[in-house]
Amino acid sequence: MAYFTWKETGLTADCASLEAMAARLEEAAGLMRRMAAEGFVVERHADGQHITHADAAVFEAYGFISEEPPVRQLTLMPELAE
């Protein structure tokens, strides 16, 4: 399943005021709520929290890049009829 690892390392680091910090956090919260409504989930793993979606098309529509190993990202094609 496609996923990316959630690593928050300074969402508000470049904000110059509390108002700017609040706006940034509200924007991020809104995005997370939309993602949850569309079926994204958080899975805890030893290397961090993975944000996943069962439908690769929805995952890609958000512009996310899967961190799955390349062999797991392969799409198997049905055999062609001869």
N, C-alpha and C positions, 0 to 999 in steps of 0.2 A: 504494500500500500504506500502510495506517495506520502512523504512527510517532509517537514523542515523542523529544525530544532529551535525552540524559543530561547533566545539569549538576549535579555534586556540589559544593555550596557550603557545606558545614558539617554533614555527617551527624552528627558528634559534638560540634558547637560548644556544645551546651547540657549536655553531660555533666560531672558534678562529680568523677568518679573514673575511674581506669583500668578498673575493673571495669564501670562503666556504659558506657564507650567500647567495651570488648570485647563486651558484650551487644548494643549497638546494631549493631556491625559484623557479629556473628554472625547477628542477625535479618535484616539486609540481605542477607547472603550466602545465607541460607536461601531468601529470596524470589527472588533471582536464580537459584538452582539450580532452584527449582520452575518459574520462567518458562522457563529453558533446556529443561527436560524437556518442557514443553508446546509447544515450537517457536518461542519468541521468539529473535531473533537480533540482534546488534549490527552495524550497517553504518556504516563511517566515511564522513563527508561533510565538505565544506569548512567547514560551520557547526557541526560537532561530531559526536558519536556518536549515531546514531538507533537506538532500540530498536524493532524491527518484528515483526509477525506477519502471515503470509499470510492468516489467517482473521480477518476483522473481528469476528466474534462472540466469538472468544476474547479478542481485544484489548479489546473493550468489557466483557467479563465481569470483567476486572481493574479496571474503572473508569477506564481511561486515556482521555484525550481526544486524538484525532488532531490533529497539527499540519499535516496536509496542507492545501494550499489548498482552499477550499470546492468549487471545480469538480472537484477530484480525489476528493472525498468523496461525490459524487452516486452514487446507486444507480440504474442504468438499469432501468426496468421493461419487461418484455416487452410488445409491443403486444397489446392486448385483441382477442380474436376478435370479429368483428362478427356 
